[in-house]
Amino acid sequence: MAGTAVLERVTWRVAKVVAVHDETATARTLALAVRDWPGQVAGQHVDVRLTAPDGYSAVRSYSIASAPNSDGYIEITVERLPNGEVSPYLTQEVMIGDELELRGPIGGWFVWRNDQMEPIQLVAGGSGIVPLMAMIRSHRSAGSSAPFRLLYSVREPETVFYRDELRALSNQGDAAVITFAYTRVTPKDWPRAPSRIDAELIASGTWPPALRPTSYVCGPTLFVENATDLLIAAGHDREKIRTERFGATGERK
């Protein structure tokens, strides 16, 4: 059975693009209908393979943004890198009806499962929000009572992924507590000057260490290392901090 599961996960499947949605000026969400999709756990990712007419192929890994479901649809969100091989096509050229090659789901450590009842602290930098959004959506769709908090660092308001959905969640106090950190430009009358996540923000924007939350930190390498160090310095248990590093396009490293 274990061997069968491994073979199933590495099998390339055909995914048809059924919807596209621009999250920001440089990021796009693709909804994909995947043949024989086995289902996923929040936090997992997929490999996407593009093959040129001359046979050259490029593979990139992207987190699944949608909550687990049984209807064979998943969403990925891709941020464009001007000199990239894959992200410009996925964010500018791909159209509804196009087919992609996809392999997954992949990953079993940086995941949130519905039976986790402890407080959950999510810390995202830029496109690192994608797998954490899957956790938020899974938490909501499962009707979980686990307390959720999100600390989301972005350059400016226009670079926030899933802006309307996060705003709606912020107005539903029991769904998730959301704190933004803007590093370059803040909204009008924002109480905090543009700055990176620091010890003060960790103290005010995350669960107290005494609650022993499980923390998921995702973003560029330097962001992840800094946020993890700040959590540990604040008293959080290193063993309860899970990390995932992203590249500039939202690709997982």
C-alpha positions in Angstrom: 0.0 0.0 0.0 2.8 2.4 0.9 4.5 1.8 -2.5 1.2 2.4 -4.3 0.7 5.7 -2.5 4.2 6.8 -3.5 3.7 5.9 -7.1 0.4 7.7 -7.2 2.0 10.9 -5.8 4.7 11.0 -8.5 2.3 10.3 -11.4 2.0 13.2 -13.8 -1.7 14.2 -14.4 -3.4 16.5 -16.8 -4.9 19.6 -15.3 -7.3 21.9 -17.2 -7.4 25.6 -16.4 -11.0 26.4 -15.6 -10.7 29.9 -14.1 -8.1 32.6 -13.6 -8.1 35.5 -11.2 -5.5 38.3 -10.7 -4.6 38.7 -7.1 -2.2 41.6 -7.6 -0.6 43.3 -10.6 2.0 40.5 -10.7 0.2 37.5 -9.2 -2.5 35.3 -10.6 -4.6 32.4 -9.2 -5.3 29.5 -11.5 -8.2 27.1 -10.8 -7.4 23.7 -12.2 -9.5 20.6 -12.8 -7.2 17.6 -12.2 -8.0 14.2 -13.6 -8.0 11.5 -10.9 -7.0 13.9 -8.2 -6.4 12.0 -5.0 -7.0 14.9 -2.6 -4.6 16.9 -0.5 -3.9 18.2 3.0 -3.6 22.0 3.6 0.0 23.1 3.1 0.9 20.6 0.4 2.2 21.6 -3.0 2.3 20.4 -6.6 4.9 20.3 -9.4 3.9 22.0 -12.7 5.7 21.0 -15.9 5.7 23.0 -19.1 7.1 21.5 -22.3 8.1 23.5 -25.3 7.6 22.3 -29.0 11.3 21.4 -29.2 11.0 19.1 -26.2 12.6 21.3 -23.6 10.7 21.2 -20.3 10.8 23.2 -17.1 9.3 22.1 -13.7 8.4 24.4 -10.8 6.7 23.7 -7.5 3.7 25.7 -6.3 1.7 25.5 -3.1 -2.0 24.6 -3.3 -4.0 27.6 -2.2 -7.4 26.0 -2.0 -8.9 24.0 0.9 -9.0 20.2 0.4 -12.1 19.0 -1.4 -13.3 15.9 -3.2 -14.3 17.4 -6.6 -10.9 17.3 -8.3 -10.4 21.1 -8.3 -7.4 22.9 -6.9 -6.0 26.4 -7.0 -2.4 27.6 -7.2 -1.3 31.2 -7.0 1.8 32.3 -8.9 3.8 35.5 -8.7 5.5 36.6 -11.9 9.3 36.9 -12.2 10.2 38.9 -15.4 13.1 36.6 -16.3 11.4 33.4 -15.2 10.8 30.4 -17.4 7.4 29.3 -16.0 5.8 32.2 -14.0 5.4 34.6 -17.0 3.5 32.0 -18.9 1.3 31.1 -16.0 0.5 34.7 -15.1 0.2 36.3 -18.5 -0.4 33.7 -21.3 -2.3 30.7 -20.0 -6.0 30.7 -20.8 -9.1 29.0 -19.6 -9.2 25.6 -21.4 -5.5 25.2 -21.6 -4.0 22.0 -20.1 -1.0 21.7 -17.9 1.0 18.7 -16.5 0.8 18.4 -12.8 2.3 16.1 -10.2 1.2 15.8 -6.5 0.2 16.4 -3.9 3.6 16.6 -2.3 4.7 17.1 1.3 3.7 15.9 4.7 5.4 18.0 7.3 4.4 21.6 6.6 0.7 20.8 6.7 -2.3 21.5 9.0 -4.8 18.7 9.6 -8.3 19.1 10.8 -7.7 17.1 14.0 -5.2 19.7 15.3 -7.0 21.5 18.1 -4.1 23.6 19.5 -3.7 27.3 18.7 -2.2 27.9 15.3 0.1 30.8 14.5 0.6 31.6 10.8 3.4 34.0 9.8 3.7 34.9 6.1 6.0 37.0 4.1 4.8 38.0 0.6 3.8 35.0 -1.5 4.4 32.8 1.5 0.8 33.4 2.3 -0.3 30.8 -0.3 0.0 27.5 1.7 -1.1 29.3 4.9 -4.3 30.5 3.0 -5.0 26.9 2.3 -4.8 26.2 6.0 -7.1 29.1 6.8 -9.6 27.9 4.2 -9.4 24.3 5.4 -9.9 25.5 9.0 -13.0 27.3 7.9 -14.5 24.6 5.7 -13.9 22.0 8.3 -15.7 24.1 11.0 -12.6 23.7 13.2 -12.6 25.4 16.6 -8.8 25.6 16.8 -7.8 29.2 17.4 -6.1 30.7 14.3 -3.9 33.8 14.0 -2.1 35.2 10.9 0.7 37.7 10.8 1.2 38.8 7.2 4.1 40.9 6.0 3.8 42.7 2.7 5.5 45.6 1.0 2.3 47.7 0.5 -1.5 47.2 0.5 -1.6 46.6 -3.3 0.6 43.5 -2.8 -1.7 41.7 -0.5 -2.9 38.3 -1.9 -6.5 37.3 -1.3 -7.3 40.9 -0.1 -11.1 40.7 -0.1 -11.2 37.3 1.5 -8.8 38.3 4.3 -10.8 41.5 4.9 -14.0 39.5 5.2 -12.3 37.1 7.6 -11.0 40.0 9.7 -14.6 41.1 10.2 -15.5 37.7 11.5 -13.6 37.7 14.8 -14.0 34.0 15.4 -12.6 32.9 12.1 -9.0 34.1 12.4 -7.2 37.1 13.9 -5.3 38.8 11.2 -2.4 41.3 11.6 -0.7 43.0 8.7 2.9 44.4 8.7 3.7 46.8 5.8 7.4 47.2 5.0 7.3 50.1 2.5 3.9 51.8 2.3 1.1 51.6 4.8 -2.6 52.4 4.4 -3.8 55.9 5.4 -3.8 56.4 9.1 -2.1 53.1 9.8 -0.9 53.1 13.4 2.5 51.7 12.7 5.2 53.1 10.4 6.5 51.0 7.5 8.8 48.4 9.0 9.6 44.7 9.1 8.4 42.3 11.6 10.2 42.8 14.9 10.0 41.7 18.5 7.2 44.3 19.3 5.0 43.0 16.5 5.7 39.4 17.5 4.6 40.2 21.0 1.4 42.0 19.9 0.5 40.0 16.8 1.0 36.4 17.8 -0.3 33.9 20.3 1.5 34.1 23.7 4.1 31.3 24.1 2.3 30.0 27.2 -0.5 28.7 24.9 2.1 26.5 23.1 0.8 27.2 19.6 2.1 25.4 16.5 3.6 28.0 14.2 3.9 27.9 10.5 6.3 30.4 8.9 6.5 30.8 5.2 8.2 33.2 2.9 11.7 34.1 1.5 14.6 32.6 3.3 15.8 35.7 5.2 12.2 36.4 6.3 11.7 32.9 7.5 14.9 32.9 9.5 14.2 36.3 11.0 10.7 35.5 12.0 11.7 32.1 13.4 14.4 33.7 15.5 12.0 36.3 16.8 9.4 33.6 17.8 12.1 31.7 19.7 13.4 34.8 21.4 9.8 35.6 22.5 9.7 32.2 24.2 8.1 29.9 21.6 9.2 26.3 21.4 11.5 25.7 18.5 10.1 22.2 18.1 6.6 23.6 17.4 7.7 26.0 14.6 7.5 24.6 11.1 9.0 26.5 8.2 8.8 26.6 4.4 11.0 28.8 2.2 9.7 30.4 -1.0 11.5 31.7 -4.1 10.8 35.1 -5.6 7.9 33.7 -7.7 6.0 31.8 -5.0 7.8 28.6 -6.0 8.8 26.5 -3.0 12.4 25.8 -2.3 
